[in-house]
């Protein structure tokens, strides 16, 4: 199994204490997971149309209330955001920690907001635009 890059590991460490254990007015029914085959022994890949439209709460339920699986969703959304915006994410522990703190802070404010919006904000705050020269 390949070790995760520093950025990914630091994001995980920063959101590891993230918990949505607070009661929600919505029923606590877990949505069905229609995941693609695993990319890596420890990673689960979720259908983009399912996770892009998921609120923070929905993503937590989708992950089976598992921090590693929730992180897999966050990581997948971060990759999508960076790709769509032409942003490169630095592979450093400091950048990962900063990104994780942004995600954790914004997710705790409102569990009903879209997780993708939060992750996209964190990607824009931490990432750097890819220049034409860097693309070659």
C-alpha positions in Angstrom: 0.0 0.0 0.0 1.3 3.4 -0.9 1.7 5.9 1.9 -0.4 9.0 1.6 1.4 12.3 0.7 2.1 14.7 3.5 -0.8 17.0 2.5 -3.3 14.2 2.7 -1.9 12.9 6.0 -2.0 16.4 7.6 -5.6 16.9 6.4 -6.6 13.7 8.0 -4.9 14.6 11.3 -6.6 18.0 11.3 -10.1 16.6 10.8 -9.5 13.4 12.9 -11.3 15.1 15.8 -14.2 16.1 13.6 -17.4 14.6 14.9 -21.0 15.0 13.9 -22.3 13.2 16.9 -24.6 16.0 17.8 -28.2 15.0 17.3 -29.8 16.1 14.0 -33.5 16.8 13.5 -33.3 14.6 10.4 -33.8 10.8 10.8 -30.5 9.0 11.4 -31.0 6.7 8.4 -27.8 5.9 6.6 -28.0 6.4 2.8 -27.0 3.5 0.6 -23.4 3.5 -0.5 -23.0 2.8 -4.2 -19.2 3.0 -4.2 -16.9 2.2 -7.0 -14.2 -0.5 -6.4 -11.5 0.6 -4.1 -8.5 2.3 -5.7 -6.1 1.5 -2.8 -6.5 -1.1 -0.1 -7.5 1.7 2.4 -9.4 4.1 0.1 -13.0 4.0 -1.0 -14.1 5.9 -4.1 -17.6 7.3 -4.0 -19.6 8.3 -7.1 -19.0 12.0 -7.7 -22.7 12.8 -8.3 -23.4 11.3 -4.8 -20.7 13.2 -2.8 -20.8 16.5 -4.7 -24.5 16.9 -3.7 -24.0 15.7 -0.1 -24.3 17.9 2.9 -21.7 17.6 5.7 -24.2 15.5 7.6 -25.0 13.3 4.6 -21.3 12.7 3.9 -20.8 11.7 7.5 -23.6 9.2 7.2 -22.4 8.0 3.8 -19.0 7.3 5.4 -20.6 5.0 7.9 -19.6 7.5 10.6 -16.0 6.5 10.0 -13.3 9.2 10.0 -11.1 7.4 7.5 -14.0 6.9 5.1 -15.1 10.6 5.6 -11.6 11.6 4.8 -11.7 9.6 1.6 -14.8 11.7 0.6 -13.0 14.9 1.5 -9.9 13.9 -0.4 -11.9 13.0 -3.5 -13.7 16.3 -3.4 -10.4 18.2 -2.9 -8.9 16.5 -6.0 -12.0 17.4 -8.0 -12.0 21.0 -6.9 -8.2 21.4 -7.6 -8.6 19.9 -11.0 -11.6 22.0 -12.0 -10.0 25.2 -10.7 -6.6 24.5 -12.2 -5.0 24.6 -8.7 -2.1 22.7 -7.4 -2.2 21.6 -3.8 1.2 21.8 -2.0 2.4 18.5 -0.6 3.3 19.7 2.9 2.2 19.0 6.4 1.6 22.7 7.1 -0.7 23.1 4.0 -2.6 19.9 4.9 -3.1 21.0 8.5 -4.3 24.4 7.3 -6.7 22.9 4.9 -8.0 20.4 7.5 -8.6 23.2 10.0 -10.5 25.2 7.4 -12.7 22.2 6.6 -13.3 21.3 10.2 -14.1 24.8 11.3 -16.6 25.5 8.4 -18.2 22.0 8.7 -19.0 22.5 12.4 -20.8 25.7 11.7 -23.6 24.2 9.6 -23.9 20.4 9.1 -26.5 21.0 6.4 -24.2 22.9 4.0 -22.7 21.1 1.0 -19.4 19.5 1.9 -18.0 20.2 -1.6 -18.5 24.0 -1.0 -16.4 23.8 2.2 -13.7 21.7 0.6 -13.6 24.0 -2.5 -13.1 27.0 -0.2 -10.2 25.2 1.6 -8.6 24.2 -1.8 -8.8 27.8 -2.9 -7.2 29.1 0.3 -4.3 26.6 0.3 -3.7 25.8 -3.3 -1.8 27.8 -6.0 -2.8 28.4 -9.6 -1.1 26.2 -12.1 0.7 28.3 -14.6 1.0 27.4 -18.3 4.7 26.7 -17.8 4.0 24.3 -14.9 1.4 22.4 -17.0 4.1 21.4 -19.6 
